[in-house]
Amino acid sequence: MQSLQLQPLFVFRINVNKPSVIGQTPSIDRRVGEITGGTFEGERLRGKVLSGGSDWQTVRRDGSWVLDVRLVMETDDGHLIGMTYKGIRHGPQAALDRIAKGESVSPSDYYFRAIPLFETASDKYDWLNNVIAVATGHRLASGPIYHVFEVL
């Protein structure tokens, strides 16, 4: 295999409160954003993101943001799916500063990618337990939007 094939899985948006800025610790600059909800929709599943998840953000010295997110998704037919993802957002400092101020920035002006993993006890969605996925992200004022693709 010399190439990857991707299949759209779903698009999701999350709403995130203004982060709690823990600040510059001995090793990193830490911020934590509380996820207050959201939605997801795709051909094989759709539903809402439940409140209570969190986004543990690390701001690196080079200005890049490393994300470590845990959240719970509830499908429109009542099944729960845990999703975790690690991601990175970087780009020119001017673009990152505008994002931090809540301004609209074109997704082509910066790099924002993530690697979601899923876990569920649902028989219907058990197939997600064995999916490797990648996502492209874009930061909106209310929170990020991601396009998630299954790696085939």
Chimera marker file (.cmm) of the C-alpha trace (Angstrom):
<marker_set name="trace">
<marker id="1" x="0.000" y="0.000" z="0.000" r="1" g="1" b="0" radius="0.5"/>
<marker id="2" x="1.501" y="3.267" z="-1.115" r="1" g="1" b="0" radius="0.5"/>
<marker id="3" x="-1.433" y="5.608" z="-0.440" r="1" g="1" b="0" radius="0.5"/>
<marker id="4" x="-4.287" y="6.160" z="1.984" r="1" g="1" b="0" radius="0.5"/>
<marker id="5" x="-7.948" y="6.147" z="1.112" r="1" g="1" b="0" radius="0.5"/>
<marker id="6" x="-10.364" y="8.215" z="3.167" r="1" g="1" b="0" radius="0.5"/>
<marker id="7" x="-14.122" y="8.077" z="3.518" r="1" g="1" b="0" radius="0.5"/>
<marker id="8" x="-16.149" y="10.919" z="5.080" r="1" g="1" b="0" radius="0.5"/>
<marker id="9" x="-17.377" y="9.857" z="8.518" r="1" g="1" b="0" radius="0.5"/>
<marker id="10" x="-19.095" y="12.978" z="9.897" r="1" g="1" b="0" radius="0.5"/>
<marker id="11" x="-18.792" y="16.705" z="10.491" r="1" g="1" b="0" radius="0.5"/>
<marker id="12" x="-18.949" y="17.906" z="14.074" r="1" g="1" b="0" radius="0.5"/>
<marker id="13" x="-19.066" y="21.243" z="15.818" r="1" g="1" b="0" radius="0.5"/>
<marker id="14" x="-18.412" y="21.785" z="19.468" r="1" g="1" b="0" radius="0.5"/>
<marker id="15" x="-19.205" y="24.752" z="21.634" r="1" g="1" b="0" radius="0.5"/>
<marker id="16" x="-16.443" y="25.617" z="24.063" r="1" g="1" b="0" radius="0.5"/>
<marker id="17" x="-16.521" y="28.083" z="26.965" r="1" g="1" b="0" radius="0.5"/>
<marker id="18" x="-13.738" y="30.611" z="27.238" r="1" g="1" b="0" radius="0.5"/>
<marker id="19" x="-10.793" y="28.565" z="28.517" r="1" g="1" b="0" radius="0.5"/>
<marker id="20" x="-9.517" y="28.586" z="32.051" r="1" g="1" b="0" radius="0.5"/>
<marker id="21" x="-5.956" y="29.817" z="31.657" r="1" g="1" b="0" radius="0.5"/>
<marker id="22" x="-3.783" y="27.927" z="34.097" r="1" g="1" b="0" radius="0.5"/>
<marker id="23" x="-0.812" y="29.701" z="32.550" r="1" g="1" b="0" radius="0.5"/>
<marker id="24" x="2.881" y="29.016" z="32.242" r="1" g="1" b="0" radius="0.5"/>
<marker id="25" x="3.645" y="26.021" z="34.431" r="1" g="1" b="0" radius="0.5"/>
<marker id="26" x="7.227" y="24.773" z="34.846" r="1" g="1" b="0" radius="0.5"/>
<marker id="27" x="6.908" y="22.847" z="31.579" r="1" g="1" b="0" radius="0.5"/>
<marker id="28" x="4.056" y="24.280" z="29.458" r="1" g="1" b="0" radius="0.5"/>
<marker id="29" x="1.481" y="27.037" z="28.979" r="1" g="1" b="0" radius="0.5"/>
<marker id="30" x="-1.799" y="25.279" z="29.853" r="1" g="1" b="0" radius="0.5"/>
<marker id="31" x="-5.417" y="26.219" z="29.109" r="1" g="1" b="0" radius="0.5"/>
<marker id="32" x="-8.554" y="24.116" z="29.614" r="1" g="1" b="0" radius="0.5"/>
<marker id="33" x="-11.747" y="24.678" z="27.649" r="1" g="1" b="0" radius="0.5"/>
<marker id="34" x="-15.050" y="23.222" z="28.844" r="1" g="1" b="0" radius="0.5"/>
<marker id="35" x="-17.159" y="21.697" z="26.065" r="1" g="1" b="0" radius="0.5"/>
<marker id="36" x="-20.780" y="22.801" z="26.499" r="1" g="1" b="0" radius="0.5"/>
<marker id="37" x="-22.361" y="20.870" z="23.634" r="1" g="1" b="0" radius="0.5"/>
<marker id="38" x="-22.391" y="20.535" z="19.894" r="1" g="1" b="0" radius="0.5"/>
<marker id="39" x="-23.631" y="18.425" z="17.007" r="1" g="1" b="0" radius="0.5"/>
<marker id="40" x="-22.341" y="15.805" z="14.594" r="1" g="1" b="0" radius="0.5"/>
<marker id="41" x="-23.763" y="14.568" z="11.322" r="1" g="1" b="0" radius="0.5"/>
<marker id="42" x="-22.707" y="12.016" z="8.761" r="1" g="1" b="0" radius="0.5"/>
<marker id="43" x="-24.139" y="9.370" z="6.482" r="1" g="1" b="0" radius="0.5"/>
<marker id="44" x="-23.858" y="6.584" z="9.096" r="1" g="1" b="0" radius="0.5"/>
<marker id="45" x="-24.399" y="8.494" z="12.348" r="1" g="1" b="0" radius="0.5"/>
<marker id="46" x="-25.636" y="11.809" z="13.688" r="1" g="1" b="0" radius="0.5"/>
<marker id="47" x="-26.551" y="13.335" z="17.009" r="1" g="1" b="0" radius="0.5"/>
<marker id="48" x="-25.364" y="15.737" z="19.659" r="1" g="1" b="0" radius="0.5"/>
<marker id="49" x="-22.223" y="16.294" z="21.680" r="1" g="1" b="0" radius="0.5"/>
<marker id="50" x="-23.030" y="16.268" z="25.386" r="1" g="1" b="0" radius="0.5"/>
<marker id="51" x="-21.817" y="18.954" z="27.757" r="1" g="1" b="0" radius="0.5"/>
<marker id="52" x="-19.056" y="18.120" z="30.222" r="1" g="1" b="0" radius="0.5"/>
<marker id="53" x="-16.181" y="17.277" z="27.897" r="1" g="1" b="0" radius="0.5"/>
<marker id="54" x="-12.931" y="19.191" z="27.995" r="1" g="1" b="0" radius="0.5"/>
<marker id="55" x="-10.145" y="20.424" z="25.760" r="1" g="1" b="0" radius="0.5"/>
<marker id="56" x="-6.763" y="20.480" z="27.506" r="1" g="1" b="0" radius="0.5"/>
<marker id="57" x="-4.698" y="22.861" z="25.401" r="1" g="1" b="0" radius="0.5"/>
<marker id="58" x="-0.954" y="23.309" z="25.426" r="1" g="1" b="0" radius="0.5"/>
<marker id="59" x="0.465" y="26.472" z="23.905" r="1" g="1" b="0" radius="0.5"/>
<marker id="60" x="4.003" y="25.712" z="22.782" r="1" g="1" b="0" radius="0.5"/>
<marker id="61" x="6.848" y="28.214" z="22.634" r="1" g="1" b="0" radius="0.5"/>
<marker id="62" x="6.596" y="28.286" z="18.838" r="1" g="1" b="0" radius="0.5"/>
<marker id="63" x="2.949" y="29.449" z="19.114" r="1" g="1" b="0" radius="0.5"/>
<marker id="64" x="1.429" y="26.092" z="18.115" r="1" g="1" b="0" radius="0.5"/>
<marker id="65" x="-1.533" y="24.791" z="20.071" r="1" g="1" b="0" radius="0.5"/>
<marker id="66" x="-1.662" y="21.085" z="20.956" r="1" g="1" b="0" radius="0.5"/>
<marker id="67" x="-5.146" y="19.799" z="21.787" r="1" g="1" b="0" radius="0.5"/>
<marker id="68" x="-6.141" y="16.868" z="23.994" r="1" g="1" b="0" radius="0.5"/>
<marker id="69" x="-9.931" y="16.476" z="23.928" r="1" g="1" b="0" radius="0.5"/>
<marker id="70" x="-12.346" y="14.042" z="25.550" r="1" g="1" b="0" radius="0.5"/>
<marker id="71" x="-16.079" y="14.199" z="24.950" r="1" g="1" b="0" radius="0.5"/>
<marker id="72" x="-19.241" y="12.116" z="24.775" r="1" g="1" b="0" radius="0.5"/>
<marker id="73" x="-21.451" y="11.934" z="21.694" r="1" g="1" b="0" radius="0.5"/>
<marker id="74" x="-25.085" y="10.801" z="21.823" r="1" g="1" b="0" radius="0.5"/>
<marker id="75" x="-26.503" y="9.494" z="18.554" r="1" g="1" b="0" radius="0.5"/>
<marker id="76" x="-29.997" y="10.512" z="17.470" r="1" g="1" b="0" radius="0.5"/>
<marker id="77" x="-31.118" y="6.967" z="18.325" r="1" g="1" b="0" radius="0.5"/>
<marker id="78" x="-29.784" y="7.143" z="21.899" r="1" g="1" b="0" radius="0.5"/>
<marker id="79" x="-26.381" y="5.422" z="21.798" r="1" g="1" b="0" radius="0.5"/>
<marker id="80" x="-23.349" y="6.889" z="23.594" r="1" g="1" b="0" radius="0.5"/>
<marker id="81" x="-19.916" y="7.113" z="21.976" r="1" g="1" b="0" radius="0.5"/>
<marker id="82" x="-16.782" y="8.349" z="23.674" r="1" g="1" b="0" radius="0.5"/>
<marker id="83" x="-14.461" y="10.288" z="21.407" r="1" g="1" b="0" radius="0.5"/>
<marker id="84" x="-10.960" y="11.411" z="22.233" r="1" g="1" b="0" radius="0.5"/>
<marker id="85" x="-8.670" y="13.275" z="19.923" r="1" g="1" b="0" radius="0.5"/>
<marker id="86" x="-5.290" y="14.867" z="19.846" r="1" g="1" b="0" radius="0.5"/>
<marker id="87" x="-4.648" y="17.663" z="17.438" r="1" g="1" b="0" radius="0.5"/>
<marker id="88" x="-2.417" y="20.531" z="16.492" r="1" g="1" b="0" radius="0.5"/>
<marker id="89" x="-3.125" y="24.048" z="15.264" r="1" g="1" b="0" radius="0.5"/>
<marker id="90" x="-0.279" y="26.186" z="13.945" r="1" g="1" b="0" radius="0.5"/>
<marker id="91" x="0.411" y="28.832" z="11.391" r="1" g="1" b="0" radius="0.5"/>
<marker id="92" x="1.594" y="32.402" z="11.017" r="1" g="1" b="0" radius="0.5"/>
<marker id="93" x="1.467" y="34.262" z="14.333" r="1" g="1" b="0" radius="0.5"/>
<marker id="94" x="-0.859" y="36.931" z="12.892" r="1" g="1" b="0" radius="0.5"/>
<marker id="95" x="-3.444" y="34.252" z="11.999" r="1" g="1" b="0" radius="0.5"/>
<marker id="96" x="-3.160" y="32.574" z="15.416" r="1" g="1" b="0" radius="0.5"/>
<marker id="97" x="-3.542" y="35.953" z="17.159" r="1" g="1" b="0" radius="0.5"/>
<marker id="98" x="-6.714" y="36.656" z="15.179" r="1" g="1" b="0" radius="0.5"/>
<marker id="99" x="-8.116" y="33.243" z="16.116" r="1" g="1" b="0" radius="0.5"/>
<marker id="100" x="-7.323" y="33.918" z="19.790" r="1" g="1" b="0" radius="0.5"/>
<marker id="101" x="-9.291" y="37.189" z="19.549" r="1" g="1" b="0" radius="0.5"/>
<marker id="102" x="-12.301" y="35.315" z="18.153" r="1" g="1" b="0" radius="0.5"/>
<marker id="103" x="-11.952" y="36.753" z="14.667" r="1" g="1" b="0" radius="0.5"/>
<marker id="104" x="-12.830" y="34.848" z="11.521" r="1" g="1" b="0" radius="0.5"/>
<marker id="105" x="-9.730" y="33.411" z="9.830" r="1" g="1" b="0" radius="0.5"/>
<marker id="106" x="-9.746" y="31.402" z="6.609" r="1" g="1" b="0" radius="0.5"/>
<marker id="107" x="-8.845" y="27.734" z="7.210" r="1" g="1" b="0" radius="0.5"/>
<marker id="108" x="-6.318" y="28.045" z="4.381" r="1" g="1" b="0" radius="0.5"/>
<marker id="109" x="-4.340" y="30.537" z="6.519" r="1" g="1" b="0" radius="0.5"/>
<marker id="110" x="-3.336" y="27.981" z="9.164" r="1" g="1" b="0" radius="0.5"/>
<marker id="111" x="-2.958" y="24.237" z="9.805" r="1" g="1" b="0" radius="0.5"/>
<marker id="112" x="-5.491" y="22.477" z="12.057" r="1" g="1" b="0" radius="0.5"/>
<marker id="113" x="-5.597" y="18.651" z="12.142" r="1" g="1" b="0" radius="0.5"/>
<marker id="114" x="-6.675" y="15.989" z="14.628" r="1" g="1" b="0" radius="0.5"/>
<marker id="115" x="-6.708" y="12.240" z="15.179" r="1" g="1" b="0" radius="0.5"/>
<marker id="116" x="-9.982" y="11.023" z="16.736" r="1" g="1" b="0" radius="0.5"/>
<marker id="117" x="-10.490" y="7.620" z="18.368" r="1" g="1" b="0" radius="0.5"/>
<marker id="118" x="-13.838" y="6.174" z="19.446" r="1" g="1" b="0" radius="0.5"/>
<marker id="119" x="-15.184" y="3.779" z="22.042" r="1" g="1" b="0" radius="0.5"/>
<marker id="120" x="-18.709" y="2.531" z="22.540" r="1" g="1" b="0" radius="0.5"/>
<marker id="121" x="-20.582" y="-0.378" z="24.109" r="1" g="1" b="0" radius="0.5"/>
<marker id="122" x="-23.280" y="-0.112" z="21.437" r="1" g="1" b="0" radius="0.5"/>
<marker id="123" x="-23.723" y="-3.139" z="19.186" r="1" g="1" b="0" radius="0.5"/>
<marker id="124" x="-25.047" y="-0.870" z="16.433" r="1" g="1" b="0" radius="0.5"/>
<marker id="125" x="-21.964" y="1.375" z="16.455" r="1" g="1" b="0" radius="0.5"/>
<marker id="126" x="-19.412" y="-1.249" z="17.490" r="1" g="1" b="0" radius="0.5"/>
<marker id="127" x="-17.651" y="-0.739" z="14.131" r="1" g="1" b="0" radius="0.5"/>
<marker id="128" x="-16.400" y="2.633" z="15.446" r="1" g="1" b="0" radius="0.5"/>
<marker id="129" x="-14.245" y="0.826" z="18.028" r="1" g="1" b="0" radius="0.5"/>
<marker id="130" x="-12.006" y="-0.301" z="15.160" r="1" g="1" b="0" radius="0.5"/>
<marker id="131" x="-11.845" y="2.905" z="13.119" r="1" g="1" b="0" radius="0.5"/>
<marker id="132" x="-8.775" y="5.048" z="12.668" r="1" g="1" b="0" radius="0.5"/>
<marker id="133" x="-9.804" y="8.559" z="11.699" r="1" g="1" b="0" radius="0.5"/>
<marker id="134" x="-8.238" y="11.873" z="10.747" r="1" g="1" b="0" radius="0.5"/>
<marker id="135" x="-9.851" y="15.295" z="10.833" r="1" g="1" b="0" radius="0.5"/>
<marker id="136" x="-9.382" y="18.750" z="9.413" r="1" g="1" b="0" radius="0.5"/>
<marker id="137" x="-10.452" y="21.588" z="11.656" r="1" g="1" b="0" radius="0.5"/>
<marker id="138" x="-11.449" y="25.221" z="11.479" r="1" g="1" b="0" radius="0.5"/>
<marker id="139" x="-11.847" y="27.523" z="14.497" r="1" g="1" b="0" radius="0.5"/>
<marker id="140" x="-15.063" y="29.547" z="14.673" r="1" g="1" b="0" radius="0.5"/>
<marker id="141" x="-15.899" y="32.094" z="17.384" r="1" g="1" b="0" radius="0.5"/>
<marker id="142" x="-18.182" y="29.570" z="19.178" r="1" g="1" b="0" radius="0.5"/>
<marker id="143" x="-15.732" y="26.691" z="18.881" r="1" g="1" b="0" radius="0.5"/>
<marker id="144" x="-14.197" y="24.415" z="16.281" r="1" g="1" b="0" radius="0.5"/>
<marker id="145" x="-15.762" y="22.556" z="13.377" r="1" g="1" b="0" radius="0.5"/>
<marker id="146" x="-14.132" y="19.359" z="12.147" r="1" g="1" b="0" radius="0.5"/>
<marker id="147" x="-14.523" y="17.219" z="9.061" r="1" g="1" b="0" radius="0.5"/>
<marker id="148" x="-13.744" y="13.642" z="10.142" r="1" g="1" b="0" radius="0.5"/>
<marker id="149" x="-12.636" y="10.950" z="7.714" r="1" g="1" b="0" radius="0.5"/>
<marker id="150" x="-12.289" y="7.218" z="8.255" r="1" g="1" b="0" radius="0.5"/>
<marker id="151" x="-8.968" y="5.805" z="7.039" r="1" g="1" b="0" radius="0.5"/>
<marker id="152" x="-9.841" y="2.768" z="4.912" r="1" g="1" b="0" radius="0.5"/>
<link id1="1" id2="2" r="1" g="1" b="0" radius="0.2"/>
<link id1="2" id2="3" r="1" g="1" b="0" radius="0.2"/>
<link id1="3" id2="4" r="1" g="1" b="0" radius="0.2"/>
<link id1="4" id2="5" r="1" g="1" b="0" radius="0.2"/>
<link id1="5" id2="6" r="1" g="1" b="0" radius="0.2"/>
<link id1="6" id2="7" r="1" g="1" b="0" radius="0.2"/>
<link id1="7" id2="8" r="1" g="1" b="0" radius="0.2"/>
<link id1="8" id2="9" r="1" g="1" b="0" radius="0.2"/>
<link id1="9" id2="10" r="1" g="1" b="0" radius="0.2"/>
<link id1="10" id2="11" r="1" g="1" b="0" radius="0.2"/>
<link id1="11" id2="12" r="1" g="1" b="0" radius="0.2"/>
<link id1="12" id2="13" r="1" g="1" b="0" radius="0.2"/>
<link id1="13" id2="14" r="1" g="1" b="0" radius="0.2"/>
<link id1="14" id2="15" r="1" g="1" b="0" radius="0.2"/>
<link id1="15" id2="16" r="1" g="1" b="0" radius="0.2"/>
<link id1="16" id2="17" r="1" g="1" b="0" radius="0.2"/>
<link id1="17" id2="18" r="1" g="1" b="0" radius="0.2"/>
<link id1="18" id2="19" r="1" g="1" b="0" radius="0.2"/>
<link id1="19" id2="20" r="1" g="1" b="0" radius="0.2"/>
<link id1="20" id2="21" r="1" g="1" b="0" radius="0.2"/>
<link id1="21" id2="22" r="1" g="1" b="0" radius="0.2"/>
<link id1="22" id2="23" r="1" g="1" b="0" radius="0.2"/>
<link id1="23" id2="24" r="1" g="1" b="0" radius="0.2"/>
<link id1="24" id2="25" r="1" g="1" b="0" radius="0.2"/>
<link id1="25" id2="26" r="1" g="1" b="0" radius="0.2"/>
<link id1="26" id2="27" r="1" g="1" b="0" radius="0.2"/>
<link id1="27" id2="28" r="1" g="1" b="0" radius="0.2"/>
<link id1="28" id2="29" r="1" g="1" b="0" radius="0.2"/>
<link id1="29" id2="30" r="1" g="1" b="0" radius="0.2"/>
<link id1="30" id2="31" r="1" g="1" b="0" radius="0.2"/>
<link id1="31" id2="32" r="1" g="1" b="0" radius="0.2"/>
<link id1="32" id2="33" r="1" g="1" b="0" radius="0.2"/>
<link id1="33" id2="34" r="1" g="1" b="0" radius="0.2"/>
<link id1="34" id2="35" r="1" g="1" b="0" radius="0.2"/>
<link id1="35" id2="36" r="1" g="1" b="0" radius="0.2"/>
<link id1="36" id2="37" r="1" g="1" b="0" radius="0.2"/>
<link id1="37" id2="38" r="1" g="1" b="0" radius="0.2"/>
<link id1="38" id2="39" r="1" g="1" b="0" radius="0.2"/>
<link id1="39" id2="40" r="1" g="1" b="0" radius="0.2"/>
<link id1="40" id2="41" r="1" g="1" b="0" radius="0.2"/>
<link id1="41" id2="42" r="1" g="1" b="0" radius="0.2"/>
<link id1="42" id2="43" r="1" g="1" b="0" radius="0.2"/>
<link id1="43" id2="44" r="1" g="1" b="0" radius="0.2"/>
<link id1="44" id2="45" r="1" g="1" b="0" radius="0.2"/>
<link id1="45" id2="46" r="1" g="1" b="0" radius="0.2"/>
<link id1="46" id2="47" r="1" g="1" b="0" radius="0.2"/>
<link id1="47" id2="48" r="1" g="1" b="0" radius="0.2"/>
<link id1="48" id2="49" r="1" g="1" b="0" radius="0.2"/>
<link id1="49" id2="50" r="1" g="1" b="0" radius="0.2"/>
<link id1="50" id2="51" r="1" g="1" b="0" radius="0.2"/>
<link id1="51" id2="52" r="1" g="1" b="0" radius="0.2"/>
<link id1="52" id2="53" r="1" g="1" b="0" radius="0.2"/>
<link id1="53" id2="54" r="1" g="1" b="0" radius="0.2"/>
<link id1="54" id2="55" r="1" g="1" b="0" radius="0.2"/>
<link id1="55" id2="56" r="1" g="1" b="0" radius="0.2"/>
<link id1="56" id2="57" r="1" g="1" b="0" radius="0.2"/>
<link id1="57" id2="58" r="1" g="1" b="0" radius="0.2"/>
<link id1="58" id2="59" r="1" g="1" b="0" radius="0.2"/>
<link id1="59" id2="60" r="1" g="1" b="0" radius="0.2"/>
<link id1="60" id2="61" r="1" g="1" b="0" radius="0.2"/>
<link id1="61" id2="62" r="1" g="1" b="0" radius="0.2"/>
<link id1="62" id2="63" r="1" g="1" b="0" radius="0.2"/>
<link id1="63" id2="64" r="1" g="1" b="0" radius="0.2"/>
<link id1="64" id2="65" r="1" g="1" b="0" radius="0.2"/>
<link id1="65" id2="66" r="1" g="1" b="0" radius="0.2"/>
<link id1="66" id2="67" r="1" g="1" b="0" radius="0.2"/>
<link id1="67" id2="68" r="1" g="1" b="0" radius="0.2"/>
<link id1="68" id2="69" r="1" g="1" b="0" radius="0.2"/>
<link id1="69" id2="70" r="1" g="1" b="0" radius="0.2"/>
<link id1="70" id2="71" r="1" g="1" b="0" radius="0.2"/>
<link id1="71" id2="72" r="1" g="1" b="0" radius="0.2"/>
<link id1="72" id2="73" r="1" g="1" b="0" radius="0.2"/>
<link id1="73" id2="74" r="1" g="1" b="0" radius="0.2"/>
<link id1="74" id2="75" r="1" g="1" b="0" radius="0.2"/>
<link id1="75" id2="76" r="1" g="1" b="0" radius="0.2"/>
<link id1="76" id2="77" r="1" g="1" b="0" radius="0.2"/>
<link id1="77" id2="78" r="1" g="1" b="0" radius="0.2"/>
<link id1="78" id2="79" r="1" g="1" b="0" radius="0.2"/>
<link id1="79" id2="80" r="1" g="1" b="0" radius="0.2"/>
<link id1="80" id2="81" r="1" g="1" b="0" radius="0.2"/>
<link id1="81" id2="82" r="1" g="1" b="0" radius="0.2"/>
<link id1="82" id2="83" r="1" g="1" b="0" radius="0.2"/>
<link id1="83" id2="84" r="1" g="1" b="0" radius="0.2"/>
<link id1="84" id2="85" r="1" g="1" b="0" radius="0.2"/>
<link id1="85" id2="86" r="1" g="1" b="0" radius="0.2"/>
<link id1="86" id2="87" r="1" g="1" b="0" radius="0.2"/>
<link id1="87" id2="88" r="1" g="1" b="0" radius="0.2"/>
<link id1="88" id2="89" r="1" g="1" b="0" radius="0.2"/>
<link id1="89" id2="90" r="1" g="1" b="0" radius="0.2"/>
<link id1="90" id2="91" r="1" g="1" b="0" radius="0.2"/>
<link id1="91" id2="92" r="1" g="1" b="0" radius="0.2"/>
<link id1="92" id2="93" r="1" g="1" b="0" radius="0.2"/>
<link id1="93" id2="94" r="1" g="1" b="0" radius="0.2"/>
<link id1="94" id2="95" r="1" g="1" b="0" radius="0.2"/>
<link id1="95" id2="96" r="1" g="1" b="0" radius="0.2"/>
<link id1="96" id2="97" r="1" g="1" b="0" radius="0.2"/>
<link id1="97" id2="98" r="1" g="1" b="0" radius="0.2"/>
<link id1="98" id2="99" r="1" g="1" b="0" radius="0.2"/>
<link id1="99" id2="100" r="1" g="1" b="0" radius="0.2"/>
<link id1="100" id2="101" r="1" g="1" b="0" radius="0.2"/>
<link id1="101" id2="102" r="1" g="1" b="0" radius="0.2"/>
<link id1="102" id2="103" r="1" g="1" b="0" radius="0.2"/>
<link id1="103" id2="104" r="1" g="1" b="0" radius="0.2"/>
<link id1="104" id2="105" r="1" g="1" b="0" radius="0.2"/>
<link id1="105" id2="106" r="1" g="1" b="0" radius="0.2"/>
<link id1="106" id2="107" r="1" g="1" b="0" radius="0.2"/>
<link id1="107" id2="108" r="1" g="1" b="0" radius="0.2"/>
<link id1="108" id2="109" r="1" g="1" b="0" radius="0.2"/>
<link id1="109" id2="110" r="1" g="1" b="0" radius="0.2"/>
<link id1="110" id2="111" r="1" g="1" b="0" radius="0.2"/>
<link id1="111" id2="112" r="1" g="1" b="0" radius="0.2"/>
<link id1="112" id2="113" r="1" g="1" b="0" radius="0.2"/>
<link id1="113" id2="114" r="1" g="1" b="0" radius="0.2"/>
<link id1="114" id2="115" r="1" g="1" b="0" radius="0.2"/>
<link id1="115" id2="116" r="1" g="1" b="0" radius="0.2"/>
<link id1="116" id2="117" r="1" g="1" b="0" radius="0.2"/>
<link id1="117" id2="118" r="1" g="1" b="0" radius="0.2"/>
<link id1="118" id2="119" r="1" g="1" b="0" radius="0.2"/>
<link id1="119" id2="120" r="1" g="1" b="0" radius="0.2"/>
<link id1="120" id2="121" r="1" g="1" b="0" radius="0.2"/>
<link id1="121" id2="122" r="1" g="1" b="0" radius="0.2"/>
<link id1="122" id2="123" r="1" g="1" b="0" radius="0.2"/>
<link id1="123" id2="124" r="1" g="1" b="0" radius="0.2"/>
<link id1="124" id2="125" r="1" g="1" b="0" radius="0.2"/>
<link id1="125" id2="126" r="1" g="1" b="0" radius="0.2"/>
<link id1="126" id2="127" r="1" g="1" b="0" radius="0.2"/>
<link id1="127" id2="128" r="1" g="1" b="0" radius="0.2"/>
<link id1="128" id2="129" r="1" g="1" b="0" radius="0.2"/>
<link id1="129" id2="130" r="1" g="1" b="0" radius="0.2"/>
<link id1="130" id2="131" r="1" g="1" b="0" radius="0.2"/>
<link id1="131" id2="132" r="1" g="1" b="0" radius="0.2"/>
<link id1="132" id2="133" r="1" g="1" b="0" radius="0.2"/>
<link id1="133" id2="134" r="1" g="1" b="0" radius="0.2"/>
<link id1="134" id2="135" r="1" g="1" b="0" radius="0.2"/>
<link id1="135" id2="136" r="1" g="1" b="0" radius="0.2"/>
<link id1="136" id2="137" r="1" g="1" b="0" radius="0.2"/>
<link id1="137" id2="138" r="1" g="1" b="0" radius="0.2"/>
<link id1="138" id2="139" r="1" g="1" b="0" radius="0.2"/>
<link id1="139" id2="140" r="1" g="1" b="0" radius="0.2"/>
<link id1="140" id2="141" r="1" g="1" b="0" radius="0.2"/>
<link id1="141" id2="142" r="1" g="1" b="0" radius="0.2"/>
<link id1="142" id2="143" r="1" g="1" b="0" radius="0.2"/>
<link id1="143" id2="144" r="1" g="1" b="0" radius="0.2"/>
<link id1="144" id2="145" r="1" g="1" b="0" radius="0.2"/>
<link id1="145" id2="146" r="1" g="1" b="0" radius="0.2"/>
<link id1="146" id2="147" r="1" g="1" b="0" radius="0.2"/>
<link id1="147" id2="148" r="1" g="1" b="0" radius="0.2"/>
<link id1="148" id2="149" r="1" g="1" b="0" radius="0.2"/>
<link id1="149" id2="150" r="1" g="1" b="0" radius="0.2"/>
<link id1="150" id2="151" r="1" g="1" b="0" radius="0.2"/>
<link id1="151" id2="152" r="1" g="1" b="0" radius="0.2"/>
</marker_set>
